[in-house]
Amino acid sequence: MSNEKGFTLIEVLIAMVILGISFTILIEGYRTIMASAERNRDYLLAAKWSEDKLISIVNGDDSDRRGYFEENGKEYSWWVEEKCLDDNLIRFDLIMSWPGLRAEIKYSCSRYLVRSQ
């Protein structure tokens, strides 16, 4: 019997399997975090852009009711729906859509305009 100290082949293989599983879990976690960060960036852009656009439409500074723009390599399309709720009350809905990883993503926001008599 040998007095040499070291790892057996089985111990080395088990260590490699554990490392492989650990790296796989870490990489999947990284991908999930990156996808979530991209999704958050898209929603923040949509919220800021749609807010600015609706304000300019409600104030009468902009007459466009639909269009598209590119940002970060993605094409965002948008349109405004206007609905008279009352003689003096109008609701403006701005809807945005852009391609997501698995399906089209939509975001909408609304503003109300009260006409003075």
C-alpha positions as CSV (number, residue, x, y, z in Angstrom):
1,M,0.0,0.0,0.0
2,S,1.3,3.4,-0.9
3,N,1.6,6.3,1.5
4,E,1.2,8.9,-1.2
5,K,-1.4,11.5,-0.5
6,G,-3.7,12.9,-3.2
7,F,-7.1,12.7,-4.7
8,T,-8.6,9.6,-6.3
9,L,-10.1,9.8,-9.7
10,I,-13.6,9.6,-8.3
11,E,-13.0,12.5,-6.0
12,V,-11.7,14.6,-8.9
13,L,-14.7,13.7,-11.1
14,I,-17.2,14.5,-8.3
15,A,-15.4,17.9,-7.8
16,M,-15.6,18.6,-11.6
17,V,-19.3,17.7,-11.7
18,I,-20.0,20.0,-8.7
19,L,-18.1,22.9,-10.4
20,G,-19.9,22.3,-13.7
21,I,-23.3,22.4,-12.0
22,S,-22.3,25.6,-10.0
23,F,-21.2,27.4,-13.2
24,T,-24.4,26.5,-15.0
25,I,-26.5,27.9,-12.1
26,L,-24.4,31.0,-12.0
27,I,-24.6,31.6,-15.8
28,E,-28.4,31.1,-15.7
29,G,-28.7,33.5,-12.8
30,Y,-26.6,36.1,-14.7
31,R,-28.8,35.7,-17.8
32,T,-31.9,36.1,-15.7
33,I,-30.6,39.3,-14.1
34,M,-29.5,40.7,-17.5
35,A,-33.0,40.0,-19.0
36,S,-34.6,41.6,-16.1
37,A,-32.4,44.7,-16.3
38,E,-33.2,45.0,-20.0
39,R,-36.9,44.7,-19.4
40,N,-36.7,47.4,-16.7
41,R,-34.8,49.7,-19.0
42,D,-37.5,49.2,-21.7
43,Y,-40.3,50.0,-19.2
44,L,-38.5,53.1,-17.9
45,L,-38.0,54.3,-21.4
46,A,-41.6,53.7,-22.3
47,A,-42.9,55.4,-19.1
48,K,-40.7,58.5,-19.6
49,W,-41.3,58.8,-23.4
50,S,-45.1,58.2,-23.2
51,E,-45.4,60.7,-20.3
52,D,-43.6,63.4,-22.3
53,K,-45.6,62.6,-25.5
54,L,-49.0,62.7,-23.8
55,I,-48.2,66.0,-22.1
56,S,-47.3,67.6,-25.5
57,I,-50.5,66.1,-27.1
58,V,-52.8,67.3,-24.2
59,N,-51.2,70.7,-24.3
60,G,-51.8,70.9,-28.1
61,D,-48.1,71.1,-29.0
62,D,-48.2,67.8,-31.0
63,S,-50.8,66.6,-33.4
64,D,-49.3,63.2,-34.2
65,R,-51.5,60.3,-33.0
66,R,-49.3,57.4,-34.0
67,G,-45.7,56.6,-35.0
68,Y,-42.6,54.7,-34.1
69,F,-39.0,55.3,-33.1
70,E,-35.9,53.2,-32.5
71,E,-34.0,53.1,-29.3
72,N,-31.3,50.7,-28.1
73,G,-31.8,48.6,-31.3
74,K,-35.5,48.1,-30.7
75,E,-38.4,49.6,-32.6
76,Y,-41.1,51.0,-30.4
77,S,-44.5,51.7,-32.0
78,W,-47.1,53.9,-30.3
79,W,-50.6,55.3,-30.9
80,V,-53.0,57.5,-29.0
81,E,-56.7,56.8,-28.5
82,E,-58.9,59.7,-27.6
83,K,-62.2,59.2,-25.9
84,C,-64.8,61.8,-24.9
85,L,-66.2,60.8,-21.6
86,D,-68.3,63.8,-21.1
87,D,-68.9,67.2,-22.7
88,N,-65.9,68.6,-20.8
89,L,-63.8,65.5,-20.1
90,I,-61.5,63.7,-22.6
91,R,-59.3,60.7,-21.9
92,F,-56.1,60.2,-23.9
93,D,-54.6,56.7,-23.8
94,L,-51.1,56.3,-25.2
95,I,-50.2,52.7,-26.0
96,M,-46.7,51.6,-26.8
97,S,-45.5,48.2,-28.0
98,W,-42.1,46.7,-28.7
99,P,-40.7,43.2,-29.3
100,G,-39.8,41.2,-26.2
101,L,-37.9,38.0,-25.8
102,R,-41.0,35.8,-26.1
103,A,-43.8,38.1,-27.1
104,E,-44.7,41.6,-27.9
105,I,-44.7,43.9,-24.8
106,K,-47.3,46.7,-24.4
107,Y,-47.3,49.7,-22.1
108,S,-50.0,52.2,-21.7
109,C,-50.7,55.4,-19.8
110,S,-53.7,57.8,-19.7
111,R,-54.2,61.5,-19.2
112,Y,-57.4,63.4,-18.8
113,L,-58.2,66.8,-20.2
114,V,-60.9,68.9,-18.6
115,R,-62.2,71.6,-20.9
116,S,-63.1,74.8,-19.2
117,Q,-66.6,76.2,-20.0
